[in-house]
Amino acid sequence: PISALYLELGCIPVKYLMMYKRVMYLHHILNVEDERLIQQVLVAQMESPSKGDWFLQIMEDLKELDLEHITFDEMKGMKKYKMKKLVKNACSNVAFKYLNEKRGSKMENLSYKEFKIKEYLVSEKITLPEKKILFKLRTNMAPVSSNFGDKNKTCPACFIACDNQQHLIECVVIKCLNKTVLYNQASVEYMDIFSEDLSKLKEAAKIFAATLKTRQSITS
């Protein structure tokens, strides 16, 4: 899910970045020399707005960002650095709320308190392949049937249990064929992939990587 990408990476969607740019441009217009053409255009749109006008768009932005209570005169008198901070915080808060509401069932085991890239994605202790595996697992995008709509399909290795992520480290056939999984599986719990503990995440990544490699060799 796209919301997972933004929340795991701590990135604000382009939609809200565009809002920030528009509101800051409004601040610029309000503070240019009087009677400049750009100001005349803004005043004309304010006095006689029509569908598609930039003025109507900026008013929608201010409403969505919960900044509509600030008058244009107050904006004009606000220092640029203060305006930037205000608008950035508003964009971040609204985007964060929006993304959390859009998380869906694939991200039900993840929680976010702020816009900040997850530590495992920047840690030097975790390799790039391990980061990729963890991201797929945390967002329920690993290559198992239940992640893609088929909840009733059985595991292609043992043909017994449902083919879901948790079963990857429980499959008896995979454990028999891969000693790494067999000997280390007990030290890893499925919920470790949603942990903030880097040591647990790294160990989980190793086990799931070995599991997926064995599974692929069986099914290919």
Legacy VTK file of the C-alpha trace (Angstrom):
# vtk DataFile Version 3.0
C-alpha trace
ASCII
DATASET POLYDATA
POINTS 220 float
0.000 0.000 0.000
1.223 3.481 -0.883
0.549 4.760 2.635
3.111 2.257 3.931
5.788 3.750 1.717
5.181 7.256 3.057
4.878 6.232 6.722
7.866 3.876 6.777
10.041 6.423 4.960
8.681 9.387 6.882
7.803 11.224 3.662
4.989 13.696 3.058
2.892 13.017 -0.094
3.360 15.422 -3.002
-0.217 16.659 -2.581
0.698 18.285 0.732
4.028 19.579 -0.528
2.103 21.372 -3.264
-0.193 22.856 -0.644
2.852 24.135 1.214
4.226 25.739 -1.951
0.915 27.413 -2.768
0.406 28.830 0.724
3.965 30.139 0.831
3.466 31.728 -2.582
0.372 33.433 -1.208
2.541 34.811 1.591
4.974 36.078 -1.050
2.195 37.768 -3.056
0.856 39.493 0.027
4.296 40.911 0.768
5.371 42.175 -2.670
5.279 45.868 -3.486
1.793 47.355 -3.784
0.073 47.441 -7.150
2.206 44.695 -8.651
0.365 42.737 -11.374
0.322 39.508 -9.362
-1.407 41.335 -6.513
-3.940 42.829 -8.917
-4.757 39.341 -10.231
-5.259 38.024 -6.699
-7.526 40.934 -5.764
-9.553 40.451 -8.953
-10.074 36.755 -8.174
-11.035 37.569 -4.584
-13.624 40.107 -5.712
-15.054 37.988 -8.507
-14.047 34.323 -8.081
-14.853 31.765 -10.758
-14.341 28.020 -11.046
-10.692 27.043 -11.451
-9.274 30.255 -9.975
-6.050 30.010 -8.006
-7.689 31.965 -5.200
-10.365 29.282 -4.725
-7.678 26.593 -4.697
-5.665 28.370 -2.021
-8.773 28.809 0.114
-9.397 25.053 -0.122
-5.794 24.451 0.903
-6.084 26.724 3.925
-9.298 24.991 4.967
-7.790 21.509 4.676
-4.700 22.610 6.590
-6.901 24.172 9.287
-5.351 27.590 8.628
-8.436 29.357 7.338
-8.761 31.263 10.619
-5.632 33.273 9.742
-6.512 36.445 7.850
-4.536 37.691 4.865
-3.496 40.729 6.898
-2.118 38.455 9.613
-0.238 36.443 6.984
1.203 39.581 5.459
2.556 40.703 8.816
4.100 37.312 9.589
7.844 36.803 9.175
8.763 34.316 6.457
10.523 31.875 8.793
7.502 31.861 11.113
5.110 31.321 8.210
7.242 28.440 6.913
7.224 26.720 10.283
3.471 27.162 10.679
2.629 25.811 7.219
5.121 22.921 7.410
3.666 21.759 10.710
0.130 22.033 9.349
1.001 20.022 6.215
2.797 17.379 8.261
-0.063 16.983 10.748
-2.779 16.756 8.097
-0.768 14.357 5.910
0.072 12.145 8.902
-3.588 11.923 9.882
-4.631 11.178 6.291
-2.060 8.381 5.842
-2.936 6.745 9.148
-6.599 6.676 8.129
-5.622 5.020 4.819
-3.433 2.292 6.322
-5.904 -0.548 5.930
-5.627 -4.152 7.118
-2.164 -4.731 5.642
-0.689 -2.368 8.206
-2.801 -3.246 11.231
0.236 -4.389 13.241
2.179 -1.169 12.669
1.825 2.030 14.654
3.226 5.473 13.942
3.593 8.416 16.293
5.374 10.855 13.990
6.672 11.463 10.479
10.107 9.918 10.760
11.921 7.302 8.701
12.037 3.979 10.507
15.403 3.252 12.066
15.856 -0.123 10.370
15.852 1.604 6.974
18.850 3.792 7.837
20.749 1.487 10.182
24.133 0.210 8.994
23.562 -2.927 11.064
20.926 -4.125 8.607
21.884 -4.868 5.010
19.974 -3.577 1.996
18.504 -7.036 1.138
17.370 -7.386 4.769
15.731 -3.951 4.650
13.835 -4.929 1.508
12.574 -8.143 3.092
11.541 -6.354 6.288
9.656 -3.692 4.370
7.706 -6.346 2.441
6.952 -8.315 5.593
5.943 -5.297 7.676
3.519 -4.146 4.981
2.192 -7.649 4.209
3.620 -7.653 0.696
5.749 -10.808 0.918
5.072 -13.323 -1.899
2.433 -15.466 -0.186
-1.125 -16.045 -1.419
-2.953 -14.490 1.545
-1.274 -11.145 0.882
-2.861 -10.963 -2.549
-6.464 -11.891 -1.933
-6.366 -15.707 -1.781
-6.845 -16.417 1.932
-7.762 -20.094 1.455
-4.841 -21.306 -0.622
-2.505 -23.758 1.095
1.252 -23.511 1.404
2.942 -24.756 -1.823
5.619 -26.482 0.245
3.626 -28.545 2.759
0.097 -28.311 1.255
-1.317 -28.328 4.781
-1.529 -24.880 6.338
-2.803 -21.613 4.881
-0.245 -19.793 2.778
0.382 -16.701 4.896
3.403 -14.829 6.221
3.364 -16.335 9.689
3.415 -19.833 8.242
6.686 -19.068 6.443
8.677 -19.719 9.633
6.387 -22.541 10.777
6.321 -24.721 7.650
7.687 -28.163 8.558
8.869 -28.890 5.023
10.914 -25.703 4.795
12.424 -26.313 8.237
13.442 -29.821 7.203
15.118 -28.582 4.031
16.827 -25.541 5.522
18.864 -26.029 8.687
19.199 -22.271 9.222
15.452 -22.039 9.630
15.255 -25.236 11.687
17.904 -24.253 14.236
17.118 -20.542 14.516
13.359 -20.368 14.082
12.764 -20.782 17.824
14.609 -17.511 18.514
12.304 -15.538 16.225
8.637 -14.748 16.709
6.456 -13.581 13.851
5.625 -10.300 15.586
9.350 -9.456 15.708
9.064 -8.051 12.184
6.925 -5.226 13.599
9.368 -4.476 16.396
11.493 -1.335 16.797
14.340 -3.455 18.174
17.070 -3.641 15.506
18.521 -6.920 16.793
15.114 -8.616 16.579
14.506 -7.164 13.128
17.869 -8.324 11.818
17.422 -11.848 13.143
13.898 -12.008 11.722
15.142 -10.786 8.342
17.764 -13.559 8.216
15.252 -16.287 9.025
12.601 -15.039 6.604
15.227 -14.615 3.862
16.313 -18.220 4.304
12.676 -19.333 4.356
11.762 -17.499 1.161
14.864 -18.811 -0.618
13.979 -22.416 0.275
10.341 -21.874 -0.643
11.336 -20.506 -4.049
13.569 -23.507 -4.736
10.647 -25.836 -3.946
8.081 -24.050 -6.062
10.238 -23.117 -9.071
LINES 1 221
220 0 1 2 3 4 5 6 7 8 9 10 11 12 13 14 15 16 17 18 19 20 21 22 23 24 25 26 27 28 29 30 31 32 33 34 35 36 37 38 39 40 41 42 43 44 45 46 47 48 49 50 51 52 53 54 55 56 57 58 59 60 61 62 63 64 65 66 67 68 69 70 71 72 73 74 75 76 77 78 79 80 81 82 83 84 85 86 87 88 89 90 91 92 93 94 95 96 97 98 99 100 101 102 103 104 105 106 107 108 109 110 111 112 113 114 115 116 117 118 119 120 121 122 123 124 125 126 127 128 129 130 131 132 133 134 135 136 137 138 139 140 141 142 143 144 145 146 147 148 149 150 151 152 153 154 155 156 157 158 159 160 161 162 163 164 165 166 167 168 169 170 171 172 173 174 175 176 177 178 179 180 181 182 183 184 185 186 187 188 189 190 191 192 193 194 195 196 197 198 199 200 201 202 203 204 205 206 207 208 209 210 211 212 213 214 215 216 217 218 219
